[in-house]
Structures are given as C-alpha cells and as structure tokens.
C-alpha cells in the first residue's frame, strides 16, 4: 500500500506541474502555487521514500524517532500518505480553478514600468533599516550556539526588552522583502544581483545561529524576485537549485545538531550515511499521531477557540499563543520541552475537530483559492511595489502555511508588512515634498 500511495504522490505532482507550466507561460519558478505545491510534494514524498527503502528505527532525527515510537503499521502509514495526497490534489484543483493565464507582453510592460519607479531611494532607505534592526534584535537576544536557545533567552527578558526585541525583529524580518525587490531592480549585472542575494542570505544564516527557515525565506524571496523581475528561470535550473538547497539544509541540520562541530558532523555521516532530514518528517509525524488518536477517540480535550486562533491572533500579542494548536500539542504531549518541538499545520489540524478528510479537503481548497487569487493579482493589473512585496512575502513564507496553518500569513501581513508599506509611502511623500519645495538658498 505504501508503494501505491507513493506512486499516487508522484502522479499528482507530475500532472500538477505540467498544468502549471502551461498556465504560467514560463513564470513557473516565480509562481506561488508552484512553490507551495512543490513544498507539499517534498513533505509527502520524503516520508513515502523513507517508508519504502528504510526502516524507521534506522533514521535519525526527532520526527522520525517520534513516529517510530508510535509503532505504526505499514497500512496505517500508507493511509496517512493518502491523506497527504488528498491535500495535494485538493489544493491543485482549487488553485488551477482560480489561476488565470499570464499575458507575457502585458506583464513585461508593467515590470518595466515598476522598474522605472524604483531606484536607489529604496535601497538607501531599506538596507540600513534591515541591518540596523537585525543587529539590534540579535544584540538583545544575545549570541547562542543553537538557534532555539534564543527562544529561551527571549522568555527570560524583561517586559520592555521583549517589546524592543519584538519590534526590531519585525522590522528586520519585514524589511528584507523590500530589500530584495529593490536590489533586483538596480541597474547592475545579473551575476552581481545573484551574489548580493546570496551574501545577505549567508548573513541571515550567521545572525540566526543556523535557523534554516529564515535562510529559506530569504533564498526563496530572492529567487522569486529574480525570476519575476529580472529573467525567467527554466524548471531544470529550479529543480537543480532545489536539490543543492536540500543538500545544504541537510548538512546544516546535522552541523547545527552537533553545535557546529565539524568533526562530529563528519562522524555522523560516516555512521548513518545519507538519510532523510528530520525536518521532512515533521509535518507527517504530527498529522499521523493526531489522526491515530482521533480514530480511537483518544484525543485530549481541545478548546474550541483554537479553531479561530489565526483570526484571534490579529487582535492580541504574539506572546499570547497558548490557544494555538501547536501550543496545545506541546502542552499535552511534550510539556517538559523548553519550546514546542513540532509543527502542526492544516493536515494535522484537520484531525482535531471530527471532520477528518472533509476538513482536510476544505483547508486545502481555501489555500488554493487564496494563493490563486493573490497570484492573479500580481500577474494581472496590480503590479505596484506594495503588491510585489506582499506577493514575494507569501512566496517566501508559504511553507509556514503547510507547517502552521491556513491563514498563518495574516498575522505578519497585518502587524509587519502593512505598517512597513505605510512607512515606505510616508518616506516617498517626504522625498516628493523635498523635491517640490522651493530652493531658499538660490541667489
């Protein structure tokens, strides 16, 4: 059954990619639906391949070990793989239903128009903003060898220090998308743009103490901005870059686990060989666990407010996350861990409310409709700097939709991106006022 489910995964992805290639007119590498669909495929195919070719007790990594501790049967693993396949298929159908064809000539004209409106004034504003608040936030959190230790440091901060850190972190995290778009429109050679993006990505990796998700955000943002505004990227280069990225992230995972000790990292590879990243089992493991409990009626008590957490979070501090499904899972199953060790996401959350596959399909369709609408906006007639920033942000962070929730992006959009867009337009008004002001120093 596992082999059949895995073949189903491959078939759905192959059909989906072929449909998207025809619909996107060469812009597949910059298509939000394609990026999310590919990430969903990765988090589904990796467990499938693991179950086919390896024994779970042979695979290192926390999610695989936790999954093995549940002593799952092959049939149970195959059934959950089919749940992932249903999620993939429902997203694909909803997305393709909404997604319109790209008018290449019209889009190219509007990209040129946007490029003429952007210039050094954006770089001069956002580069210092990004680096200043990135360094400020890192100095408050302090230097740590392992990225998740930062969460423990932040918890120990005083109230005002925590407020300043949260503000600095939001400004740095949001301004990086403005930096990327402004940078790719600079009148410099293409290879310099690529090197500049990689240099900032490396800086992000160092400042985050090895946090791969922050690195992933910036790499995807840079890649999408390049493919969208500089030069179309063929799919074979996308898949090659993805393979290189996977190898890099795999190395970082192990390197970080051994606290950046290269000798121990090499010993790990010699002992275990090439095994799948623990990260790629994270979505499957939690969903499998919750569905297993749901099927036998043993789910712990849930607060109904959890269902509306993503909406409620817009009106409360991010520190008040006790109603999130992730925090609930942490409290119920791993209360002794210093931080939540797992992710939930729409597949796992669909097991919580008794509707099972129907809930799963609805969540996938909602994501497909939202992503299709947003992509139509950027390729339609809404190519302003603000819409470009929001679209790049969604592309960069769409993996969080799979790992945390259908409407995960709403919170940072409302609390980070929109305020920064407002600040940017206020900055433009000041510059316009300075240019139009009379020169009082003329003779």
N, C-alpha and C positions, 0 to 999 in steps of 0.2 A: 504493500500500500504506500510506503514511503516513496518508492521509485515512481509510482504513478502520480503521486502528488507533486513530486519534484518535476516530472515531465510537464504537468499542468502549469507549474510556475514558469518554466521556460517558454511554453507555448503562448501563454498570456503576455509575457514580456515581448516576445518576438512580434506578435501581432500588434501590440500596442505601439512599439517603436516604429514599425512600418507605417501605421496610420498617422503617427505624429510627424514623421518625416515628410509625408505628403502634405499635411496641413500647414506646416511651418515654413515652407519654401526656403529651406536652408538655414533657418534660425533655430534648429532643434537644440543646439548647445546652449542657447540663451532662453529656452522655453521653460517656464516654471513647472508646467505639468510634466514635462520630460524629466526634469531634475528630481521632482518628488517621486514620480513613478519608478525611476531607476533606483532611488534610495530604498523604496519599499521592496523592490525586487531583491536588492542586496541583503536586506534584513530577513528576507524569506528564503532566498536561495542558499545563503550561508548555512543556516540550520539544516536545510534539506541535504546539502552535500555532506555535512558533518555526520548526520544520522546514516547516510548511505555508506560512507567509507571509513568511519571511525567509531570506536566505542566511546561513550560519553565519559567513562572514567579515565580515558587516556588524554582528554582535552583539558589543558589548564585554562584558568580564567574563571572569575567568580560566577558569572551567569551559567556557564556550563556545569560547574560543580553543584550549584544550587539545583539546576534542572536534574542532574544525576541523582541528587539526594531524594528526589520525589519518586525514584524508581519507576519511570514511565515505561509503558509497553510500546512496542512499535506501532500498533494500531492507534493508540492514543496520540502519539507524535504525528502520525500521518493525518489524523483528523484535524489536529490544530494547524498543520501545514495547509490543509484545505481551507481553514478559516482565513489564513493569510491570503490565499489565492482568491477567495471571495472578496476580500477587501481590495486587492489589486484590481480585480475585474470591475467591481462597482465604481471604483474611482475612475478607471479608464472610460467606462461608458458615460458617466456623468460629465467628465471633462471634455470628451470628444463631442458630446451633445451640445455643449455650450461654446466650445472653441471655434472661432471663425478662421478662414484662410487669411494669410498675410498678403497684403498688397505691397510687394517689394519696392516698387518705384515710389509709391507714396510714403512708405516708411523711411526710405533712404533720404528723401527730400526733408522729412521732418527731423531726422537725425542731424543733417547738415544745418538746419535752422537752429536746433538746440545747441550745437557746437559753436555757432556764431554768437550765441548769447552767453556762453560760459567762457571763462578765461582765468587769468592769474588772480583776479579778485577773490575767486572761490578758494583757490589754493592758499593764498595769503591769509585767509580767514580760518579755514578748517584744519590745515596742517598744524599750526600752533595750538589750536583748540584741542585737537586729538592728542598730541604728545603731552601737552601741559596736564590735562586731566588724567591721562593714562598714568603718568609718572606720579601724580598726586594720589590717585587711588592705590597704586602699588606701594607707595611710601606709608600710607595709613595701615594697609593690611600687613605690611612687613614682608621680608623675604622668607620664603619657605621652600623646602626641598620638594614637597609634593603638593600639587595644586589643591587637593581637597582640604589640606590643613588650613588654607585661607579661610574656609567657611568657619572653622573652629575659632580662628583669630577674630573674625568679624563678630561672632557671637559674644566674644569677651569684651568688645569695645563698649565705651560709654555711649549714651544716647546721642550726643552731639557729634561724636566721632563717627558713629554709624550713619548719621544723616549726611555728613560731609562725604563719607565714602560712597554711599549710595548715589549721591548727586554726581560725584566725579566719575563713578563707574558708568552711569547712564550717559553722561555727556561723551565720554570716550568711546563707549560701545556704539552710540548712535552716530557720532561724527565720522566714524571710519567709512561709512557708506557714502557720505558726502565727499570724503577724500578720494575714494576710488573713482567715482564718476568724474569728478573734477580733473583727476590725474589723467584718465584715459583720453580726455579731450585736449590735453596740452599738445601744442604743435612740435612734438619731438618724435624721434624714430620709434617704430613699433617695439623693437627689442628693448629699448630703454623703458618703455611702459611696462613690459613684462618683468624686467629686472627690478623696477621700482616696486611693483606689487609684491614680488617675492621677498624683497628686502623688508618691507613692512610686515609681511606675514611672519618672517623669521623673528622680527622684533616682538610680535604678538606672542609667539611661542615662548620666548625668553621671559617676557613680563608675566605670563600666566603660569609659570612653573610647569609647563608641559601639558596644559589643558588643550586637548585635541579639538574640542568643539569650537573654541574661539578661533583656533587656526583654520578649521574647516569653514567657518563663517566667512572669514576674510578671503580665503582661496576661492570659494565659490563666487563671492561678490566680485572679486577681480576678474575671474574667468567669464562670468556673465556680462560684466560691463565691457570687456574686450570683445566678446563675440557679438554683442548687441550694437556697439557704437564704433568699433574700430575695424574689425574684419570677421567675416563669418568663419566658423571653425568646423571642419568636417568631423563627422562622427567617429571616424577611426582615430583621430587625434584625441577626441574626448575620452574614448574608451582606454587609450594608451595612458593618458594623464590620470584617469581614474585608477588604473592598475598601479601606476607609480605612487599615487596618493595612498592607496591601500597598503602597499608595502611600507611606506614611510610611517603611516599611522600604526601599523602592526609593530614596527620597531620601537616607536615612541611609547606604545603601551607597555612593552616589556622593559624598556630602558627606564621608564618612569617608575615601574613596579619595584625595580631594584635601586631606587633612589639615585638614578643617573650614574650607576657604577657599570662601566663598560665591560669589565672583566666578568662580572656576574651575569650580565646580559648575554655575553657570548657563551658562557657555560649553560645558560638556559636553552639557547638554541641548539647547542650540542646535545643536551639531554632530551629535549622534547621534539626537536626538528620543526618542520613547518606545520603549524596547527592554526586553526581559525582564531581570530581575535575574540576576546571575551565580549567586546562591545557588540559584535554582530549577533550574539545570542541574547542580548539584553531585552529586546522587545519580545522575542519569542518566549523566553523563560517566564516573565511575569504573566503574560497572557495565558500560557499553558497552566500555570499554577492556579490562577483565579478561575479559569473555566473548569479545572478539575474539581475545585471546591464547590463551584456553582452546581455542577452536575449531581453532586451528592448532598446538596443543601447544607453545606458546612461553612458558608461564607460568614465572617464576623459581621456584627451589626454595622450598618452604614448610616451615616447622617444624610438625609435627603438633600441638604444644602450642597453636598459635594457635587451633585449633578449640575449646579449652576455656578460652580466655583469660578470659572473663567470670566463670567459676566460680573460676579461679585468682586473679583479682584480689581476691577477698574475703579472701584469706589473705596478701596481700603489700601493700607500699606502692604507692600510686598512681604514684609516681615510676618504678616498675619496669614500664613499659608497653611494653617492647621486643618482647613477644610478641603485641601487639595487631595485628590485620590492618591498621589504619591506619598503625602504625609500620612494619610490613613494607613496605607500599606506598610509604611515604615513603622508606625506605632504598633500595628497589630502583629507583625511578623519579625521585625528586627529592632525592637525597642532599645537594645543595648548598643547599637551602632551610633557613632557620633554624628553622622549625616546619612540621609537616605541612600542606600546602596544600589537602588534600582530605578528604572523608569517604568511608567505605566503606559500612557498613550491610548488612542482610541480603540485598539484591538483589545487590550486588557480591560479598559473601562467598560466595554460592551458586555462584559461578563457580570457586571455588578448589579444590574437592575432587572434581571429576569427575562429580558427580551432576546438575548443571545444573538443569533445570526441576523435577525431583523434590525436590531440596534446597530450591529456591525455594519450592515449594508447602508443604513441611513447615514451613519457618520462618514463613511467613505464617499457617499454621494454628495454630502454637504461640502466636504473638502474639494471634490471635483468641481462643483458649481462655483465655489468661491475662487478657486485658482483659475478656472476658465474665464470667469468674468474679469478678474484682475489682469490676466494676460491679454485679453481683448482690449482692455483699456490702454495698455502700453503700446500695443501694435495698431491700435485704432487711432483716435484723434486726441489723445490725452498725453502727448509726449512733452510734458513740462519737466523742469528739474525736480519738482516735488514728487510727481508721479514716478519718475525714473528712480528716485531714492527709495520710495516705498516698494516698488517692484523688485529692485535689487535686494532690499532687505528681506522680502518674502522669499526670494530665491535662495539667499544665503542661509536662512533660518528654517526652511521648510522641513528639515529633518526633525525639528522640535515638534512639529505637528504630529509626526509619527511617534515620537517618544513621550510627548507630554499631553497633547490634547488638540482637539479640532480647532479651537479658537485661541491657541497659545499666543499668536502674534498680536492679538488685540491689545493686550496689556502694554507691551513696549511701543506699539504704534501710538497709543493714546498718551502714555506717560513719558515717552522719549522722543520718538520721531516727529510727531506733530509739533511739540514745543520747539524742537530744533529747526524745523521748517519755518516756524513763525519767527525765530531769531534771525534766520537767514534773510527772510524778506524784510525784516526791520533793518538789517545791515545794508541791504540793497537800497532801501529808502534813504538812509543816511548818505550813502555814496551819491545817489541821484541828487540829493539836496546840496551836497558839497559841490557837485559839478555845475549845478544851475545857479549857485549863489554868485552874486557879483564879486569881482575881484577888487577888494577895497585897497589893495596895495599898488594898483596900477597908477602910473603918473599921467 
